[in-house]
Amino acid sequence: MIHAPALPEVLDTNTVGSLEKLRDTGLLSVSDAEVLIAAAGLQHALTQVLRIALDETPVIEDATPGLKALLTRAAEAGNFAQAHARLLELQGAAREVFNRLLAVP
């Protein structure tokens, strides 16, 4: 958003599209873009499964085996524990990039 006045072409209605544009213009490093794009993609995939499958936000520990299988597949993981670990890893990596780019202590 801070670059939009000077470079409106980096704006996009899609988060991943905008991250790709920021990477392509050099405003976001390739490594930072990879982390943020992977995190956004996983969040999107999991959110779509939850929106389709449920009427409310689940307590993930209480999820049915079928829902856990759908989430595992959406996360492209071998099992639910791996999917959960991948989500936590990407969330942490994305937070690190965000904090560094915005100089948040």
C-alpha positions as CSV (number, residue, x, y, z in Angstrom):
1,M,0.0,0.0,0.0
2,I,2.8,2.4,0.7
3,H,4.1,2.0,-2.8
4,A,0.7,2.3,-4.6
5,P,0.8,6.1,-5.1
6,A,4.1,5.9,-7.0
7,L,3.4,2.4,-8.6
8,P,-0.3,1.7,-8.8
9,E,0.5,-1.3,-10.9
10,V,1.4,-3.3,-7.8
11,L,-2.2,-3.1,-6.6
12,D,-4.4,-6.2,-7.2
13,T,-7.7,-7.4,-5.8
14,N,-5.9,-10.7,-5.0
15,T,-3.3,-10.9,-2.2
16,V,-1.1,-13.4,-4.1
17,G,-1.3,-11.3,-7.2
18,S,-0.2,-8.2,-5.4
19,L,2.6,-10.1,-3.7
20,E,3.8,-11.3,-7.1
21,K,3.7,-7.8,-8.5
22,L,5.7,-6.5,-5.5
23,R,8.2,-9.2,-6.1
24,D,8.4,-8.6,-9.9
25,T,9.0,-4.9,-9.3
26,G,11.8,-5.6,-6.8
27,L,9.9,-4.0,-3.9
28,L,9.7,-7.4,-2.2
29,S,12.6,-9.8,-2.2
30,V,12.1,-13.2,-3.9
31,S,12.6,-15.0,-0.6
32,D,10.1,-12.8,1.3
33,A,7.6,-13.1,-1.5
34,E,8.0,-16.9,-1.5
35,V,7.2,-17.0,2.3
36,L,4.2,-14.7,2.0
37,I,2.8,-16.3,-1.1
38,A,3.0,-19.8,0.4
39,A,1.4,-18.5,3.6
40,A,-1.4,-16.8,1.7
41,G,-2.0,-19.8,-0.4
42,L,-2.3,-22.2,2.5
43,Q,-4.5,-19.8,4.5
44,H,-6.8,-19.5,1.4
45,A,-7.0,-23.2,0.8
46,L,-7.8,-24.0,4.4
47,T,-10.3,-21.2,4.7
48,Q,-12.2,-22.4,1.6
49,V,-12.5,-25.9,3.0
50,L,-13.8,-24.5,6.3
51,R,-16.3,-22.2,4.6
52,I,-17.7,-25.1,2.5
53,A,-17.7,-27.6,5.3
54,L,-18.9,-25.6,8.4
55,D,-21.3,-22.9,9.5
56,E,-19.1,-21.7,12.2
57,T,-15.4,-21.5,13.2
58,P,-14.5,-25.0,14.5
59,V,-12.5,-26.0,17.6
60,I,-10.0,-27.8,15.5
61,E,-9.3,-30.4,18.2
62,D,-13.0,-31.4,17.8
63,A,-13.0,-31.7,14.0
64,T,-14.2,-34.9,12.5
65,P,-11.8,-37.2,10.8
66,G,-13.4,-36.3,7.4
67,L,-12.8,-32.6,8.0
68,K,-9.2,-33.2,9.1
69,A,-8.7,-35.3,5.9
70,L,-10.0,-32.4,3.8
71,L,-7.8,-29.9,5.6
72,T,-4.8,-32.2,5.2
73,R,-5.4,-32.5,1.5
74,A,-5.8,-28.7,1.1
75,A,-2.5,-28.2,2.9
76,E,-0.9,-30.8,0.7
77,A,0.4,-32.6,3.8
78,G,0.8,-36.3,4.6
79,N,-1.3,-36.1,7.7
80,F,-3.2,-33.6,9.9
81,A,-0.3,-33.1,12.3
82,Q,1.9,-32.2,9.4
83,A,-0.7,-29.8,8.0
84,H,-1.0,-28.1,11.4
85,A,2.8,-27.9,11.7
86,R,3.0,-26.4,8.2
87,L,0.4,-23.8,9.0
88,L,2.2,-22.8,12.2
89,E,5.5,-22.6,10.4
90,L,4.2,-20.4,7.6
91,Q,2.3,-18.2,10.0
92,G,5.5,-17.6,12.0
93,A,7.6,-17.0,8.9
94,A,5.0,-14.6,7.5
95,R,5.0,-12.7,10.8
96,E,8.8,-12.5,10.8
97,V,8.7,-11.0,7.3
98,F,5.9,-8.6,8.2
99,N,7.7,-7.4,11.4
100,R,11.0,-6.9,9.6
101,L,9.5,-5.0,6.7
102,L,7.5,-2.8,8.9
103,A,10.3,-2.6,11.6
104,V,8.0,-3.8,14.3
105,P,10.0,-4.6,17.4
